[in-house]
């Protein structure tokens, strides 16, 4: 059985930064940084957008950030229902420095 490569947080952040800021495709970034699976970069980008840089640390688990369920009668803002609302860049949402 082949061992999976482990990438450190610094490398993951640099790869995500290049994809977001420079506009590299996942395949281009994988080739540039010698990452075996381009789809892994998509996962890093999603984790970064959802949970910031801490999610790119080795050993980080989704269970660490489970949120309690929101009440069913929660007030919903009008902008939350708009499917065409603009979404800020993950770099802005997380307030993370790359």
Secondary structure by P-SEA (a helix, b strand, c coil): cbbbbbbcaaaaaaaaaaaccccccaaaaaaaaccccaaaaaaaaaaaaccccccccccccccccccccccccccccccccccccccccccccccccc
